[in-house]
Amino acid sequence: MASRKAQTADEHLQPICSWFAKQGWEPLAFQQETWQAYLAGRSGLIQVPTGSGKTYAAVMGALADRLANPEPGLRLLYLTPLRALSRDIEQSIQRPIAEMGWNLRVESRTGDTSSAKKTRQLKNLPEILITTPESLALMLSYAGAKEFFKSLRGIILDEWHELLSSKRGTQTELCLSFLRSVRPDLQTWAISATLGNVEEAAQVAVGVDVEPMIIRTNLQRPTVIKSILPDSIDTFPWAGHLGLHLFEELVEALDIGRSTLIFTNTRSQAERWYQAVLFAMPNHADQIALHHGSIAIKERESIEAGVKAGIIKWVVCTSSLDLGVDFQPVERVVQIGSAKNLARLLQRAGRSQHVPQGTSEIFFLPTNALELLEISAFRNGLAAGAIESRRPLSKPYDVLIQHLVTLACGEGFKPNEIFNTVKKTASYATLTQTEFDWMLEFIEQGGKSLSAYPRYKKVIQTDGVYKVANAQIARMHRMGIGTITSNQAIAVRYLNQSKIGTVEESFVSKLQPGDVFFFAGKQLEFFQIKDMIVYVKSAKKKSTITPTWAGGNLAISDSLSHHLRQEIEQSRTNPTVNAELTCLQPILSAQEHISHLPSSNELLIECCKTREGQHLYVFPFEGRFVHEGLGFLWGYRFAHQHPATFTISVNDYGFEILAPKDYPFQKLFSHEFFSQESLYKDIKAGLNLSELTGRKFRGIAQVAGLVFKGYPSSKKTSSQLQVSSSLLYEVFTKYEPDNLLLKQAENEVLADQLDVHRLAKTLDRLSHLAIAWHNTKRPSPFAFPLLVERLNSRMSNESLLDRIERMKQQWNTK
């Protein structure tokens, strides 16, 4: 029987193998294994390096199945996290179809697809549809959703690691749960290149009641990391003191003839680096481009096409080019500043030599001398295979509320059926009936607090089926489908209406007519803002102002922090083991001279008195989010014994607590500071949790549909959205303190912003270390960046530089 099935599968795969042969290719073992598994009805996850042929591994089994069983209707749904990826995926799938003359149609359906094409698609869906989580959710909101997917056989989750631990991943899980209720035999295949918890990720993808198959490969993609080292290093480093100062060294190390992606961690950083590279290479301006998510899509598409054609050689970019856009001509990757995460660096490195068994080459340029420790840690972490894990969220109520209303907009839902369906997802496996009933009451009656307002009564129950109350609510809901919330994006256009991109409202609010800023690689003069559109004109006057976007603070991962501590230990025993540690010797020697270079079994604490007050510097090397929680926790525990007002600053290496002069830190310190007994209580008491929760609630209110963003012609400003969500937050806090969305907001603050789970593990680790307490006469090289971090929050850049230089001169004379 098994032999007959294998023979049938081989027959089905004959057209696929014929196309591979025409290309002069031999199918790789993992590709063949995936095709056989698909034809056998299995689901699972493909975990292979970037650029190894994952797309054809995932797709060809489904194509073979369709060619052997040519039934009409949608057969394969390909889900991608980025709209930009859909073009490449469509071209890759279309290639064998066109060359072999197969009777198959493949199309994309994203936010960039025209309304006319979307309408046509719903009347006659292609056999293969490429879409995003948001566009898929929107399809579920239409009457006839079950009819759309009745012939669906398979779904592919591309770049699954990017979706998995986000609300978009949760939204994807919920959409899949609906599709499986329509087609119980639906096959799911996730694709990922960089994941530490492969088994868990596979289980989340296929649902809790299916046994996933995991397909790996022995293909090796070596990653070569080279650092661009400064000629000399300041004894007292600070964040940003290198970076752009090294642009000449970067340009000298590269070759305009070799295709290169220059990655930055933020869009504003990309804008500044693009200016610097253009300044250094004025004769090659037509070969250098800028690419990030806020630039108009047509310009991004033009840049991507230019890279593939070999016309554009260097692209300064952000995570907009992290993922699977297929850039085979790219030979080299540059990382500006630490990627903070092993998986992120590996993903970006994989953009170069994007072919099986190619060697990825990445140049690292530090923005802070201490980041050289991180790149050395990256090298050792990757060698050890220490890739970070990504886990699904636990019961985000706002996403499920949105999903329920989405289904109610379409054919409606029966509570018992949808509850059982949702429970089969990893994110909601522990959802209780009480929680689900609360959500039903919330969308039907507005809950306890909003029952007097008709707009919050979104669904009505008829014969046991929940359907949307009216067409207007359905229209408003469809406009808000999705889980991405951020500062209000405002379109930027020339006076002739041609599009340039989008910036955040918080940046625009600071501009005056006539102000010049640098955006999308252009000098632009602000003219006016009208109907939520920023009108600009080209300007010749130079400017150093660039827009800033939210979400720029990345923190080192738990995996990287472990290897970072090992690097510090290495610097004690073998300080010249590599070029990075050798370059850092002036700083490390000064650290040992002024204070101490901690071993792996020590916690370094420094105490220093200046004219500002008494400084306590603590160095757990666990990342800025953990340090933020730890700083507030210790601040509270100090103040509980000896009341005082503290100022706290953090970075990835440690935190500073600044107290009034002669504050007795050492006298008050004890082993109780590592206690987890009242961890949550102390954290809540140690910071203004209500303010942080209120800010987090704003995004939750948007996802849950409590705040309407406005119709396209009259978008609300972010300040209006904030007022609406603030009012709701106050109402719930006062009249409905057990509201699940309030509970979610608090949990997200503790989990996301303060990383409390990791904080608890850190306290446990620190409790087993020896305390290396050092009273210093001035801040050490490790402490200096923390001091600058605090000063930077209240000084202009120019006065900050003056202050830093003055402090260094004072200390060097002592």
Buried (B, 14 or more C-beta within 10 A) or exposed (E): EEEEEEEEBEEBBEBBBEBBEEEEBEBBEBBBBBBBBBBBEBBBBBBBBBBBBBBBBBBBBBBBBBBBEEEEBBBBBBBBBBBBBBBBBBEBBBEBBEEBEBEBBBBBBBEBBEEEEBEEBBEEBBBBBBBBBBBBBBBBBBEEBBBBBEBBBBBBBBBBBBBBBBBBBBBBBBBBBBBBBBBEEBBBBBBBBBBBBBEBBBBBBBBEEBEBBBBEBEBEBEBEBBBBBBEEBBBBBBBBBBBBEBBEBBBEBBEBEBBBBBBBBBBBBBBBBBBBBBEBBEEEEEBBBBBBBBBBBEBBEEBBEBBBEEEBBBBBBBBBBBBBBBBBBBBBBBBBBBBBBBBBBBBBBBBBBBEBEBEBBBBBBBBBBBBBBBBBBBBBBBEEEBBBBBBBBBBBBBBBBBBBBBBBBBBBBBBEEBBEBBBBBBBBBEBEEEBBEBBBEBBBBBBBBBEEEEBBBBBBBEEEBBBBBEEEBBEBBBBBBBBEBEBBBBBBBBEEEEBBBBBBBBBBEEBEEEBBBBBBBBBBBBBEBEEBBBBBEEBEEEBEBBBBBEEEEBBBBBBBBBBBBBBBBBBEEEBEEBBBBEBBEBBBBBBBEBBBBBBEEBBBBBBBBBEBBBBBBBBBBBBBBBBBBBBBBBBBBBBEEEEBEBBBBBBBBBBBBBBEEEBBBEEBBEEEBBBEEEBEEBBBBBBEBBEBBBBBBBBBBBBBBBBBBBEEEEBBBBEBBBEBBBEBBEEBBEEBEEBBBBBBBBBBBBBEBBBBEBBBBBBEBBEEBEEBBBEBEBBBBBBBBBBBBBBBEEBEEEEBEEBBEEBBEEBEEE
